[in-house]
Amino acid sequence: MARRRKSDKQGVSMDSLMDTLTNVVGILMIILILIQLNVSQAIVKIISDIPPIDVEQFEELELDAQAAAARVEEREQQLREVTENRAELTTVRRELADLQTQLQEQDAELLAIETLLEQRRQARESLEQMREEVQQLLAERNRLQQLLAEPMDEPPPATVVSLPSARPVPDRATLETFLLSGGQLFYVDLDPVEQAVMAEINRNLSEFELERRRTDGGDTVLVLDQEKVSAHFAGLELTVGHFQVEVPGNPTGTRLQMRVSPIEGAGMEIDGRLASPYVRQLRDWRGTNKVVWFNVAPDSFEHYTRARDIADQEGLPVGWQPVGEARASRQLNAFQVNRLREPTPQPPDPDAIRIPPPRQSLD
């Protein structure tokens, strides 16, 4: 009887659960029906809101759709062309880089060719200079041959000049040099001449200068353009005192010389009077260790004895030497110049007789 009572209680409990479940399902069904009704009403409302279209409007919309499809196709074609152009541009860039490399190689070849052409031009210039020198030598040879072939004129009567016995130059003596040419005396003082030459060079230094070079000792060497310097002085009538000044070129050397030649008629007369410039100059040197030195040109040997006698009368020692040309020169050491061509080495002559230069001595 206890078991049956328990069974009754459990049966009552299951009925309540079934009632609850049935109610829930019924509510869900009602909600579903309401939702379906709302959806149907919404569809009807949407359809009712869409304006009706006729056949023409539909055709217009279809044409618009076809035009839009065509534009899309055109854009796709343009995109394909852009992609192809990019590929072509990459190829062109690669080819351009190859061309630039080839151009650089060609530039290097052209530079080498230009260097060879410049060397060829310099060789031709050297050859032309050598040809001109040879032609000058041949012309001089022909002239000498003609002179030898012509009958010689009667030589002028010889001039006899008596010279005293030579004496050595005193130690620590200072030589004051006169150039004796054309029967006149030209006092040779090259310091003001060099100052005038250097002043002219400094005025045109920006045009003449090639470089400034450092020596191993740390000194700075100024290097000038030899062609410009020699051309400048060749066209310049430079005179200092009674001298005409020249700065000739030195194609095979790195130093230039200034050269002075006496101006005809501008020298001192060989005059023994006290008021003459020559005697006044000699008297300024009396009582000193100066030696009067004469460089005698070929046309003035007979005038030298008169000039020497006047110097003797003033108590000054005298010396002299013959010179082939009436000129004096000095090397310019304040600068260097570029060598225009290398000197031609002379082969040694084992049979050559070497004569030492004459020693300076007093009359």
C-alpha positions as CSV (number, residue, x, y, z in Angstrom):
1,M,0.0,0.0,0.0
2,A,3.0,2.3,0.6
3,R,4.3,1.7,-3.0
4,R,0.9,2.4,-4.6
5,R,0.7,5.7,-2.8
6,K,4.1,6.7,-4.1
7,S,3.1,5.8,-7.6
8,D,0.1,8.1,-7.5
9,K,2.1,11.1,-6.5
10,Q,4.5,10.6,-9.4
11,G,1.6,10.4,-12.0
12,V,0.2,13.7,-10.8
13,S,3.6,15.3,-11.3
14,M,3.9,14.2,-15.0
15,D,0.5,15.7,-15.9
16,S,1.5,19.1,-14.8
17,L,4.6,19.0,-16.8
18,M,2.7,18.0,-19.9
19,D,0.3,20.8,-19.4
20,T,3.1,23.3,-19.2
21,L,4.8,22.0,-22.3
22,T,1.5,22.1,-24.3
23,N,1.0,25.7,-23.3
24,V,4.5,26.7,-24.4
25,V,4.0,25.0,-27.8
26,G,0.7,26.7,-28.3
27,I,2.2,30.1,-27.5
28,L,5.0,29.5,-30.0
29,M,2.6,28.6,-32.7
30,I,0.6,31.8,-32.0
31,I,3.9,33.8,-32.3
32,L,4.9,32.1,-35.5
33,I,1.5,32.8,-37.1
34,L,1.8,36.5,-36.0
35,I,5.3,36.7,-37.5
36,Q,4.1,35.2,-40.8
37,L,1.3,37.6,-41.0
38,N,3.7,40.6,-40.4
39,V,6.1,39.3,-43.1
40,S,3.3,39.0,-45.6
41,Q,2.1,42.5,-44.8
42,A,5.7,43.8,-45.1
43,I,6.1,42.2,-48.6
44,V,2.8,43.6,-49.7
45,K,3.9,47.0,-48.4
46,I,7.3,46.8,-50.2
47,I,5.7,45.7,-53.4
48,S,3.1,48.4,-53.1
49,D,5.9,51.1,-52.5
50,I,7.7,50.1,-55.7
51,P,6.5,52.3,-58.6
52,P,5.3,50.4,-61.6
53,I,7.5,50.5,-64.7
54,D,6.5,50.1,-68.3
55,V,8.3,48.4,-71.2
56,E,10.2,51.5,-72.3
57,Q,11.5,52.1,-68.9
58,F,12.6,48.5,-68.7
59,E,14.4,48.8,-72.0
60,E,16.1,52.0,-70.8
61,L,17.2,50.2,-67.7
62,E,18.5,47.2,-69.8
63,L,20.4,49.6,-72.0
64,D,21.9,51.3,-68.9
65,A,22.9,47.9,-67.6
66,Q,24.5,47.0,-71.0
67,A,26.4,50.4,-71.0
68,A,27.6,49.8,-67.4
69,A,28.8,46.3,-68.5
70,A,30.6,47.9,-71.5
71,R,32.3,50.4,-69.2
72,V,33.4,47.6,-66.9
73,E,34.8,45.8,-69.9
74,E,36.6,49.0,-71.0
75,R,38.1,49.5,-67.5
76,E,39.2,45.9,-67.5
77,Q,40.8,46.4,-70.9
78,Q,42.6,49.6,-69.7
79,L,43.8,47.7,-66.6
80,R,45.2,44.9,-68.9
81,E,46.9,47.6,-71.0
82,V,48.4,49.3,-67.9
83,T,49.7,46.0,-66.8
84,E,51.3,45.4,-70.3
85,N,52.7,48.9,-70.3
86,R,54.3,48.4,-66.9
87,A,55.9,45.3,-68.3
88,E,57.1,47.2,-71.3
89,L,58.3,50.0,-69.1
90,T,60.4,47.6,-67.1
91,T,61.9,46.2,-70.2
92,V,62.6,49.7,-71.5
93,R,64.3,50.6,-68.2
94,R,66.4,47.5,-68.4
95,E,67.4,48.4,-72.0
96,L,68.1,52.0,-71.0
97,A,70.4,50.8,-68.2
98,D,72.2,48.6,-70.8
99,L,72.5,51.6,-73.1
100,Q,74.0,53.7,-70.4
101,T,76.6,51.0,-69.6
102,Q,77.5,50.9,-73.3
103,L,77.7,54.7,-73.5
104,Q,80.0,54.8,-70.5
105,E,82.2,52.2,-72.2
106,Q,82.2,54.2,-75.4
107,D,83.0,57.4,-73.5
108,A,86.1,55.6,-72.0
109,E,87.1,54.5,-75.5
110,L,86.6,58.0,-76.8
111,L,88.7,59.4,-74.0
112,A,91.5,57.0,-74.8
113,I,91.2,58.0,-78.5
114,E,91.3,61.7,-77.6
115,T,94.4,61.0,-75.5
116,L,96.0,59.2,-78.4
117,L,95.1,62.1,-80.8
118,E,96.6,64.6,-78.4
119,Q,99.8,62.6,-78.2
120,R,99.8,62.4,-82.0
121,R,99.3,66.2,-82.2
122,Q,102.2,66.8,-79.8
123,A,104.4,64.4,-81.8
124,R,103.5,66.2,-85.0
125,E,104.4,69.6,-83.4
126,S,107.7,68.2,-82.2
127,L,108.3,66.8,-85.7
128,E,107.5,70.2,-87.3
129,Q,109.9,71.9,-84.9
130,M,112.6,69.5,-85.7
131,R,111.9,69.9,-89.4
132,E,112.2,73.7,-89.1
133,E,115.4,73.4,-87.2
134,V,116.8,71.0,-89.9
135,Q,115.7,73.4,-92.6
136,Q,117.4,76.3,-90.8
137,L,120.6,74.3,-90.5
138,L,120.4,73.3,-94.1
139,A,119.9,77.0,-95.1
140,E,122.8,78.0,-92.9
141,R,125.0,75.3,-94.5
142,N,124.0,76.4,-98.0
143,R,124.8,80.0,-97.0
144,L,128.2,79.0,-95.7
145,Q,128.9,76.9,-98.7
146,Q,128.1,80.0,-100.9
147,L,130.4,82.1,-98.8
148,L,133.2,79.6,-99.1
149,A,132.6,79.4,-102.9
150,E,132.8,83.2,-103.3
151,P,136.3,84.8,-103.6
152,M,137.4,86.4,-100.4
153,D,137.8,90.2,-100.2
154,E,141.1,91.7,-99.1
155,P,141.0,91.6,-95.3
156,P,141.2,95.0,-93.5
157,P,144.5,95.9,-91.9
158,A,145.0,94.2,-88.6
159,T,144.8,96.3,-85.4
160,V,147.7,95.6,-83.0
161,V,146.7,95.8,-79.3
162,S,149.3,95.4,-76.7
163,L,148.0,93.9,-73.4
164,P,149.9,93.7,-70.2
165,S,150.7,90.4,-68.4
166,A,147.7,88.8,-66.7
167,R,147.5,88.9,-62.9
168,P,145.1,86.9,-60.7
169,V,141.9,88.5,-59.5
170,P,142.2,89.5,-55.8
171,D,140.3,87.4,-53.2
172,R,136.8,88.6,-52.3
173,A,137.0,91.2,-55.1
174,T,133.7,92.5,-56.5
175,L,133.5,92.7,-60.3
176,E,131.8,95.7,-61.8
177,T,131.1,94.8,-65.4
178,F,131.0,97.0,-68.5
179,L,129.9,95.8,-71.9
180,L,132.1,97.5,-74.6
181,S,130.3,97.6,-77.9
182,G,130.2,100.0,-80.8
183,G,132.9,102.1,-79.1
184,Q,130.7,102.8,-76.1
185,L,130.5,101.5,-72.5
186,F,127.4,100.0,-71.1
187,Y,127.4,99.5,-67.3
188,V,125.8,96.1,-66.6
189,D,123.6,96.1,-63.5
190,L,121.1,93.2,-63.9
191,D,119.3,93.7,-60.6
192,P,116.9,96.5,-61.8
193,V,116.4,94.5,-65.0
194,E,115.3,91.4,-63.1
195,Q,113.0,93.6,-60.9
196,A,111.3,95.0,-64.0
197,V,110.9,91.5,-65.5
198,M,109.4,90.1,-62.3
199,A,107.1,93.1,-62.0
200,E,105.8,92.4,-65.5
201,I,105.3,88.7,-64.6
202,N,103.5,89.5,-61.4
203,R,101.1,91.8,-63.2
204,N,100.1,88.9,-65.5
205,L,100.5,86.1,-62.9
206,S,96.9,84.9,-63.1
207,E,97.3,84.4,-66.9
208,F,100.8,82.8,-66.7
209,E,100.4,80.5,-63.6
210,L,99.9,76.7,-64.1
211,E,100.4,75.4,-60.6
212,R,102.1,75.7,-57.3
213,R,104.1,72.6,-56.4
214,R,105.4,71.5,-53.0
215,T,109.0,70.3,-52.8
216,D,110.3,67.6,-50.5
217,G,111.7,70.3,-48.3
218,G,108.3,71.9,-47.9
219,D,109.0,74.9,-50.2
220,T,106.4,76.2,-52.7
221,V,107.5,76.3,-56.3
222,L,105.6,78.5,-58.8
223,V,105.3,76.9,-62.2
224,L,104.4,79.2,-65.2
225,D,103.2,78.5,-68.7
226,Q,106.4,78.9,-70.8
227,E,104.7,79.5,-74.1
228,K,102.5,82.4,-72.6
229,V,105.5,84.0,-70.8
230,S,107.8,83.9,-73.9
231,A,105.0,85.1,-76.2
232,H,104.2,88.0,-73.8
233,F,107.8,89.3,-73.7
234,A,108.2,88.7,-77.5
235,G,105.5,91.2,-78.1
236,L,106.7,93.6,-75.4
237,E,109.2,96.4,-76.0
238,L,110.8,96.4,-72.6
239,T,113.8,98.6,-72.0
240,V,115.6,99.2,-68.7
241,G,118.2,102.0,-68.7
242,H,120.3,101.6,-71.8
243,F,119.4,97.9,-72.4
244,Q,116.7,96.2,-74.5
245,V,115.3,93.3,-72.4
246,E,114.2,89.9,-73.8
247,V,113.0,86.7,-72.1
248,P,113.3,84.0,-74.8
249,G,111.8,80.5,-74.5
250,N,113.7,77.5,-73.4
251,P,111.7,74.5,-74.8
252,T,113.8,71.8,-73.3
253,G,114.4,73.4,-69.9
254,T,112.4,74.4,-66.8
255,R,114.1,77.8,-66.2
256,L,114.1,81.0,-68.3
257,Q,116.8,83.6,-68.8
258,M,116.5,87.3,-69.2
259,R,118.8,88.7,-71.9
260,V,119.8,92.3,-72.3
261,S,121.3,93.9,-75.4
262,P,122.7,97.5,-75.5
263,I,120.6,100.2,-77.2
264,E,122.7,101.7,-79.9
265,G,124.0,105.1,-79.0
266,A,122.7,105.0,-75.4
267,G,126.1,104.0,-73.7
268,M,128.8,106.1,-72.2
269,E,131.6,107.6,-74.3
270,I,135.2,106.5,-73.4
271,D,136.1,110.0,-72.1
272,G,138.9,110.6,-69.6
273,R,137.7,114.0,-68.6
274,L,136.8,114.4,-64.9
275,A,133.3,115.4,-65.7
276,S,132.6,112.4,-67.9
277,P,130.1,109.8,-66.6
278,Y,132.7,107.1,-67.0
279,V,135.3,108.8,-64.8
280,R,132.7,109.8,-62.2
281,Q,131.6,106.2,-62.0
282,L,135.2,105.0,-61.6
283,R,135.9,107.5,-58.9
284,D,133.0,106.2,-56.9
285,W,134.8,102.8,-56.7
286,R,138.2,104.1,-55.7
287,G,139.5,102.8,-52.3
288,T,137.2,99.7,-52.5
289,N,137.8,96.0,-53.5
290,K,136.1,96.4,-56.8
291,V,137.5,95.3,-60.1
292,V,136.5,96.9,-63.4
293,W,135.6,94.2,-65.8
294,F,135.1,94.6,-69.5
295,N,133.2,92.2,-71.8
296,V,134.5,93.3,-75.2
297,A,132.5,92.8,-78.4
298,P,134.4,92.0,-81.7
299,D,133.9,95.6,-83.0
300,S,135.6,97.3,-79.9
301,F,138.9,95.7,-79.3
302,E,140.8,98.9,-80.2
303,H,138.6,100.9,-77.8
304,Y,139.3,98.6,-74.9
305,T,142.9,99.9,-74.4
306,R,141.6,103.5,-74.0
307,A,139.0,102.4,-71.4
308,R,141.6,100.3,-69.6
309,D,144.1,103.1,-69.4
310,I,141.5,105.5,-67.9
311,A,140.7,102.9,-65.2
312,D,144.4,102.4,-64.5
313,Q,144.8,106.2,-64.1
314,E,142.0,106.1,-61.4
315,G,143.9,103.3,-59.6
316,L,141.4,100.5,-60.2
317,P,142.3,96.9,-61.2
318,V,141.0,95.9,-64.7
319,G,140.2,92.7,-66.3
320,W,138.6,91.7,-69.6
321,Q,137.3,89.0,-71.8
322,P,136.2,88.9,-75.5
323,V,132.5,88.0,-76.1
324,G,130.9,86.9,-79.4
325,E,127.8,89.0,-78.9
326,A,127.1,92.3,-77.2
327,R,124.7,91.0,-74.6
328,A,124.4,89.8,-71.0
329,S,122.1,87.3,-69.4
330,R,120.9,86.0,-66.1
331,Q,118.8,83.0,-65.1
332,L,115.4,83.8,-63.5
333,N,115.2,81.6,-60.4
334,A,112.0,83.0,-58.8
335,F,109.8,80.6,-60.7
336,Q,109.9,77.5,-63.0
337,V,108.2,76.8,-66.3
338,N,106.8,73.7,-68.0
339,R,109.2,71.9,-70.3
340,L,107.8,71.9,-73.8
341,R,109.8,68.9,-75.0
342,E,112.3,66.5,-73.7
343,P,115.9,67.3,-74.6
344,T,117.6,65.0,-77.1
345,P,120.4,63.1,-75.3
346,Q,123.8,63.5,-76.9
347,P,125.8,60.4,-77.2
348,P,129.2,60.7,-75.4
349,D,132.2,61.3,-77.7
350,P,135.2,59.5,-76.2
351,D,137.5,61.3,-78.7
352,A,136.3,64.8,-77.8
353,I,138.9,67.2,-76.4
354,R,137.6,69.1,-73.4
355,I,139.1,72.5,-72.9
356,P,138.5,74.1,-69.5
357,P,137.1,77.6,-69.5
358,P,139.6,80.5,-69.2
359,R,140.3,81.7,-65.7
360,Q,139.5,85.3,-64.9
361,S,142.6,87.4,-64.6
362,L,143.6,91.1,-64.4
363,D,145.6,93.1,-67.0
